[in-house]
Amino acid sequence: MMPTTESQIKALIRLLADENERVAKTISGKLVEIGYTAVPLLQEAEIEQPEMARRIEEVLDEIRGSRLEEELRILAAYPDDRIDLETGAFLIARYGYPTLDVRAYGAQLDTMAAEVRDRMGSRVSGEEAVKTLGRYLFTEQGFRGNTKNYYEVDNSYLNRVLDRRIGIPISLSVLYLLVGRRIGLPLVGVGMPGHFLVKFESERYKIFVDCFNGGALLTEKDCARFLMQAGYGFEEKYLATSSPRAILVRTVKNLMTIYQKMDDVVKGTRLSRFMDILEDGHDNEKKGGKKGECEQGL
């Protein structure tokens, strides 16, 4: 029978220190089978026994990561345009922050949307709606692009973007999308090479929003100019809508790049599995993009 008492779990954790890699691997497997019951004791041991930190980190990652992979497979099985962006964004955030309270952050987004709706009133044009939302997020709430530490890992986790009011283009755009959609605005993400934008498009008004740069409003010509100056050239496909799947894949690729720069093999490997699950899901977008591609400025 699998050990379930605290003393039995602690005994297994002590055995992780065995010099024999095969023994340590077997013990790791047993702790992974025990699952979340072992997590608090593993965290305690990680602090008290730093010499075992690497092995403990691997066990913790396997316990947490395996469960998230199961959830991600369910999410990724939906068609691209039916994947819930908010669920996916917070699932990724839960990898970095396992105790994250998703409901609390969802409520925070609800509150923000309600405040924007109050400022808009009952009748408002598309242009006024975009300007009101931008003014609320980037002036009143102080959200901004992290220009000082662009590759800081917290820039890519939605909960930390909400906590710190800073992020990168794609994470700030996700925030904009989640708030804007709550009030019924016709918004989509646009994954240009080297940068990420939000597009508002109605019958009477079409504009691109640069969330990294204070919600600056851009026309299609502005976008083309940026792409030309950045050396990408301009093609219409660069302004195509990014599906929720594509947004999540791009977020995971960003995190993979960051953890690779940090030489964090454990997290980099796990995130590569996340990416494979997303890309291999139903109606996946590998048909339209290069697997593994990751560009600066996302």
Long-range contacts (C-beta under 8 A, 24 or more apart in sequence): 2-30, 2-33, 2-34, 3-30, 3-34, 4-34, 4-37, 6-41, 9-34, 9-37, 9-38, 9-41, 10-41, 10-45, 12-38, 13-38, 13-41, 13-42, 13-45, 13-52, 13-56, 16-52, 16-55, 16-56, 16-59, 17-49, 17-51, 17-52, 17-55, 24-55, 28-55, 28-58, 28-59, 28-62, 31-59, 31-63, 32-59, 32-62, 32-63, 32-66, 35-63, 36-63, 36-67, 38-63, 39-63, 39-64, 39-98, 57-266, 58-266, 61-266, 61-267, 61-270, 64-95, 64-98, 65-95, 65-270, 65-273, 68-94, 68-95, 68-274, 69-273, 69-274, 69-277, 72-274, 72-277, 72-278, 73-277, 73-281, 75-281, 76-245, 76-277, 76-278, 76-280, 76-281, 76-282, 76-284, 77-281, 77-282, 78-281, 78-282, 79-282, 79-283, 80-243, 80-244, 80-245, 80-246, 80-283, 80-284, 80-285, 81-243, 81-244, 83-243, 83-244, 83-245, 83-248, 84-244, 85-174, 85-177, 85-178, 85-244, 85-247, 85-248, 86-178, 88-244, 88-247, 88-248, 89-158, 89-174, 89-178, 89-248, 89-251, 90-158, 90-159, 92-156, 92-157, 92-158, 92-248, 92-251, 92-252, 92-255, 92-274, 93-157, 93-158, 93-159, 93-160, 95-267, 95-270, 95-271, 95-274, 96-153, 96-154, 96-157, 96-160, 96-255, 97-157, 97-159, 97-160, 100-159, 105-158, 105-159, 105-162, 108-162, 109-162, 109-178, 109-179, 109-182, 110-182, 112-136, 112-137, 112-141, 112-179, 113-179, 113-180, 113-182, 113-183, 116-179, 116-183, 117-183, 120-183, 125-204, 125-205, 126-186, 126-200, 126-202, 126-204, 126-205, 127-205, 127-207, 129-183, 129-185, 129-200, 130-185, 130-200, 130-205, 130-207, 130-209, 130-217, 131-217, 133-176, 133-179, 133-180, 133-183, 133-185, 133-215, 134-209, 134-214, 134-215, 134-217, 135-215, 137-175, 137-176, 137-179, 137-211, 137-215, 138-211, 138-214, 138-215, 139-214, 141-165, 143-167, 143-172, 143-175, 143-211, 144-214, 145-169, 145-172, 145-211, 145-212, 145-213, 145-214, 151-257, 151-258, 151-261, 152-258, 153-255, 153-258, 153-259, 153-262, 156-251, 156-254, 156-255, 156-258, 167-212, 168-212, 168-254, 168-297, 168-298, 169-195, 169-196, 169-197, 169-210, 169-211, 169-212, 169-297, 169-298, 170-196, 170-247, 170-250, 170-251, 170-254, 170-298, 171-251, 172-211, 172-212, 173-197, 173-198, 173-209, 173-211, 173-212, 174-247, 174-251, 175-211, 176-209, 176-211, 176-215, 188-241, 188-242, 189-241, 189-242, 189-246, 189-247, 190-239, 190-240, 190-241, 190-242, 191-242, 191-246, 191-247, 191-250, 191-298, 192-223, 192-226, 192-227, 192-232, 192-238, 192-239, 193-227, 193-230, 193-232, 193-238, 193-295, 194-227, 194-230, 194-232, 194-295, 194-296, 194-297, 194-298, 195-226, 195-230, 195-297, 195-298, 196-242, 196-250, 196-297, 196-298, 197-223, 199-239, 199-241, 208-239, 243-285, 245-278, 245-281, 245-284, 245-285, 246-285, 246-289, 248-278, 249-275, 249-278, 249-279, 249-285, 250-294, 250-298, 251-298, 252-278, 253-292, 253-293, 253-294, 253-298, 254-294, 254-298, 256-294, 257-294
